[in-house]
Amino acid sequence: MADTHKTGEKAPQSGTYKVQNEDTEIQIQKGGQFPPSPSSGEAANYVKA
């Protein structure tokens, strides 16, 4: 199972991350903070795309 990262956590590495259970992807730099889901504005879980 892939590592899951929650809204507010810091990204362990730069890259593209996908919101679980959505088709939304974000670009984030290492150390950047995961935001709420861009589509819903709610807290989200992210996995490396």
FIMIVO-659414 format. One record per residue: residue in one letter; x, y, z of N, C-alpha, C in turn. Coordinates in nm, 4 decimals. Layout:
! residues N
("a",(X,Y,Z),(X,Y,Z),(X,Y,Z))
...
! end
This chain:
! residues 49
("m",(0.0844,-0.1190,0.0000),(0.0000,0.0000,0.0000),(0.0883,0.1246,0.0000))
("a",(0.0495,0.2232,-0.0768),(0.1268,0.3461,-0.0869),(0.1133,0.4293,0.0409))
("d",(0.2179,0.5074,0.0680),(0.2128,0.5968,0.1831),(0.1050,0.7018,0.1611))
("t",(0.0285,0.7286,0.2654),(-0.0778,0.8288,0.2609),(-0.0357,0.9487,0.3428))
("h",(-0.0621,1.0677,0.2899),(-0.0271,1.1927,0.3562),(-0.1532,1.2759,0.3713))
("k",(-0.1709,1.3358,0.4881),(-0.2926,1.4117,0.5184),(-0.2715,1.5614,0.5009))
("t",(-0.3826,1.6331,0.4815),(-0.3798,1.7784,0.4790),(-0.3051,1.8280,0.6030))
("g",(-0.2114,1.9214,0.5818),(-0.1341,1.9789,0.6911),(0.0020,1.9146,0.7115))
("e",(0.0213,1.7918,0.6608),(0.1518,1.7270,0.6719),(0.2474,1.7857,0.5686))
("k",(0.3772,1.7670,0.5915),(0.4794,1.8133,0.4973),(0.5121,1.7022,0.3982))
("a",(0.5309,1.7413,0.2720),(0.5626,1.6448,0.1667),(0.7023,1.5874,0.1874))
("p",(0.7170,1.4547,0.1850),(0.8476,1.3927,0.2031),(0.9378,1.4079,0.0812))
("q",(0.8777,1.4313,-0.0355),(0.9537,1.4524,-0.1575),(0.8708,1.5327,-0.2562))
("s",(0.9388,1.6007,-0.3475),(0.8687,1.6786,-0.4496),(0.8021,1.5845,-0.5490))
("g",(0.6938,1.6315,-0.6093),(0.6298,1.5517,-0.7126),(0.4815,1.5768,-0.7234))
("t",(0.4164,1.4873,-0.7958),(0.2725,1.4924,-0.8168),(0.2058,1.3986,-0.7177))
("y",(0.1049,1.4504,-0.6504),(0.0287,1.3715,-0.5540),(-0.1181,1.3761,-0.5925))
("k",(-0.1869,1.2633,-0.5731),(-0.3281,1.2505,-0.6082),(-0.4122,1.2461,-0.4808))
("v",(-0.5252,1.3157,-0.4841),(-0.6204,1.3084,-0.3734),(-0.6885,1.1720,-0.3808))
("q",(-0.6863,1.0979,-0.2696),(-0.7524,0.9670,-0.2691),(-0.9011,0.9846,-0.2956))
("n",(-0.9574,0.8934,-0.3735),(-1.1005,0.8889,-0.4065),(-1.1465,1.0078,-0.4901))
("e",(-1.0533,1.0792,-0.5528),(-1.0860,1.1880,-0.6462),(-0.9903,1.1782,-0.7645))
("d",(-1.0207,1.2527,-0.8707),(-0.9314,1.2576,-0.9871),(-0.8427,1.3818,-0.9828))
("t",(-0.8289,1.4429,-0.8653),(-0.7542,1.5666,-0.8502),(-0.6080,1.5375,-0.8174))
("e",(-0.5170,1.6063,-0.8873),(-0.3744,1.5945,-0.8598),(-0.3169,1.7317,-0.8307))
("i",(-0.2107,1.7351,-0.7493),(-0.1413,1.8603,-0.7206),(0.0082,1.8385,-0.7395))
("q",(0.0802,1.9467,-0.7652),(0.2257,1.9476,-0.7660),(0.2692,2.0089,-0.6332))
("i",(0.3651,1.9468,-0.5661),(0.4110,1.9988,-0.4377),(0.5610,1.9787,-0.4256))
("q",(0.6277,2.0726,-0.3626),(0.7712,2.0650,-0.3403),(0.7993,1.9955,-0.2074))
("k",(0.9148,1.9305,-0.1978),(0.9553,1.8657,-0.0731),(0.9472,1.9675,0.0399))
("g",(0.8839,1.9286,0.1496),(0.8683,2.0164,0.2656),(0.7463,2.1059,0.2593))
("g",(0.6794,2.1085,0.1435),(0.5561,2.1869,0.1301),(0.4436,2.1210,0.2068))
("q",(0.3491,2.2001,0.2486),(0.2384,2.1478,0.3288),(0.1231,2.1063,0.2377))
("f",(0.0720,1.9848,0.2610),(-0.0409,1.9381,0.1811),(-0.1638,2.0238,0.2130))
("p",(-0.2301,2.0745,0.1089),(-0.3469,2.1602,0.1286),(-0.4759,2.0791,0.1398))
("p",(-0.5863,2.1474,0.1723),(-0.7163,2.0808,0.1579),(-0.7369,2.0429,0.0107))
("s",(-0.8289,1.9556,-0.0156),(-0.8580,1.9162,-0.1534),(-0.8936,2.0382,-0.2373))
("p",(-0.8262,2.0568,-0.3524),(-0.8580,2.1709,-0.4384),(-1.0015,2.1687,-0.4914))
("s",(-1.0601,2.0490,-0.5050),(-1.1951,2.0406,-0.5609),(-1.3050,2.0589,-0.4567))
("s",(-1.2831,2.0082,-0.3334),(-1.3885,2.0147,-0.2333),(-1.3610,2.1151,-0.1215))
("g",(-1.2324,2.1512,-0.1029),(-1.1963,2.2409,0.0058),(-1.1921,2.1731,0.1419))
("e",(-1.2124,2.0419,0.1429),(-1.2134,1.9644,0.2676),(-1.0752,1.9007,0.2894))
("a",(-1.0500,1.8584,0.4138),(-0.9278,1.7839,0.4434),(-0.9220,1.6611,0.3525))
("a",(-0.7999,1.6242,0.3128),(-0.7854,1.5153,0.2166),(-0.6653,1.4281,0.2516))
("n",(-0.6637,1.3100,0.1919),(-0.5488,1.2211,0.1975),(-0.4879,1.2170,0.0583))
("y",(-0.3548,1.2224,0.0543),(-0.2825,1.2243,-0.0731),(-0.1919,1.1034,-0.0846))
("v",(-0.1749,1.0552,-0.2083),(-0.0782,0.9497,-0.2383),(0.0046,0.9948,-0.3584))
("k",(0.1301,0.9500,-0.3644),(0.2181,0.9868,-0.4751),(0.1598,0.9291,-0.6034))
("a",(0.1497,1.0128,-0.7044),(0.0917,0.9698,-0.8328),(0.1946,0.8981,-0.9179))
! end
